[in-house]
């Protein structure tokens, strides 16, 4: 994995030295609501780092880690696509940094890997994330009913969104 430069963010391969910062971001109530994980969030980040099928980047802005973005490829050539996920420090939300990170990763996956389609699956109630994904060109495909268990122990809906390379904005 190489370091990627966006308009205002840098995506670089996450490493052990990023674990504490990423765990701290994941521990904020605004992120933890959507990115739960184990009680030990540092172990959750380490598990992502150790997952050979997952490509995890630290997102940097102004020299500090502000979140993470990851992708996974579907290897079956008849269904080939990449899925993405992202979380950001709530202190930097609303400045377009997440949009820049998603756009930067999508362009890289198009140019370097030839991906033509991407999916992302936010919680259906996560309207801020859905708006950010739409700014990049993601479109709703359908509701994934009772898709994930929430911190309250109940099942909650997800929203499947996809993006075709031709629809990437900016």
URQUI-V439952 format. One record per residue. N is the residue number from 1. RES is the residue in one small letter. SS is DSSP state (a for helix, b for strand, c for the rest). BURIAL is b if it has 24 or more other ideal C-beta (glycine too) atoms within 12 Angstrom, else e. Layout:
N_RES_SS_BURIAL ; N_RES_SS_BURIAL
This chain:
1_x_c_e ; 2_x_c_e ; 3_x_c_e ; 4_x_b_b ; 5_x_b_e ; 6_x_c_b ; 7_x_c_e ; 8_x_c_e ; 9_x_c_b ; 10_x_b_b ; 11_x_b_b ; 12_x_b_b ; 13_x_b_b ; 14_x_c_b ; 15_x_c_e ; 16_x_a_e ; 17_x_a_e ; 18_x_a_b ; 19_x_a_b ; 20_x_a_e ; 21_x_a_b ; 22_x_a_b ; 23_x_a_b ; 24_x_a_b ; 25_x_a_b ; 26_x_a_b ; 27_x_a_b ; 28_x_c_b ; 29_x_a_e ; 30_x_a_e ; 31_x_a_b ; 32_x_a_e ; 33_x_c_b ; 34_x_c_b ; 35_x_c_b ; 36_x_c_e ; 37_x_c_b ; 38_x_c_e ; 39_x_c_e ; 40_x_c_e ; 41_x_a_b ; 42_x_a_e ; 43_x_a_e ; 44_x_a_b ; 45_x_a_b ; 46_x_a_b ; 47_x_a_e ; 48_x_a_b ; 49_x_a_b ; 50_x_a_e ; 51_x_c_e ; 52_x_c_e ; 53_x_c_e ; 54_x_c_b ; 55_x_b_b ; 56_x_b_b ; 57_x_b_b ; 58_x_b_b ; 59_x_b_b ; 60_x_b_b ; 61_x_b_b ; 62_x_c_e ; 63_x_c_e ; 64_x_b_e ; 65_x_b_b ; 66_x_b_b ; 67_x_b_b ; 68_x_b_b ; 69_x_b_b ; 70_x_b_b ; 71_x_b_b ; 72_x_b_b ; 73_x_b_b ; 74_x_b_e ; 75_x_c_e ; 76_x_c_e ; 77_x_c_e ; 78_x_c_e ; 79_x_c_e ; 80_x_c_e ; 81_x_b_b ; 82_x_b_b ; 83_x_b_b ; 84_x_b_b ; 85_x_b_b ; 86_x_b_b ; 87_x_b_b ; 88_x_b_b ; 89_x_c_b ; 90_x_a_b ; 91_x_a_e ; 92_x_a_b ; 93_x_c_b ; 94_x_c_e ; 95_x_c_e ; 96_x_c_e ; 97_x_a_b ; 98_x_a_b ; 99_x_a_b ; 100_x_a_b ; 101_x_a_b ; 102_x_a_b ; 103_x_a_b ; 104_x_a_b ; 105_x_a_b ; 106_x_a_b ; 107_x_a_b ; 108_x_a_b ; 109_x_a_b ; 110_x_a_b ; 111_x_a_e ; 112_x_a_e ; 113_x_a_b ; 114_x_c_e ; 115_x_c_b ; 116_x_c_e ; 117_x_b_b ; 118_x_b_b ; 119_x_b_b ; 120_x_b_b ; 121_x_c_b ; 122_x_c_b ; 123_x_b_b ; 124_x_c_b ; 125_x_c_e ; 126_x_c_b ; 127_x_a_e ; 128_x_a_b ; 129_x_a_b ; 130_x_a_b ; 131_x_a_e ; 132_x_a_b ; 133_x_a_b ; 134_x_a_b ; 135_x_a_b ; 136_x_a_b ; 137_x_c_b ; 138_x_c_b ; 139_x_b_b ; 140_x_b_e ; 141_x_b_e ; 142_x_b_e ; 143_x_b_e ; 144_x_b_e ; 145_x_b_e ; 146_x_b_e ; 147_x_b_e ; 148_x_b_b ; 149_x_b_e ; 150_x_c_e ; 151_x_c_e ; 152_x_c_e ; 153_x_c_e ; 154_x_c_e ; 155_x_b_e ; 156_x_b_b ; 157_x_b_e ; 158_x_b_b ; 159_x_b_b ; 160_x_b_b ; 161_x_b_b ; 162_x_b_b ; 163_x_b_b ; 164_x_b_e ; 165_x_a_b ; 166_x_a_e ; 167_x_a_e ; 168_x_c_b ; 169_x_c_e ; 170_x_c_e
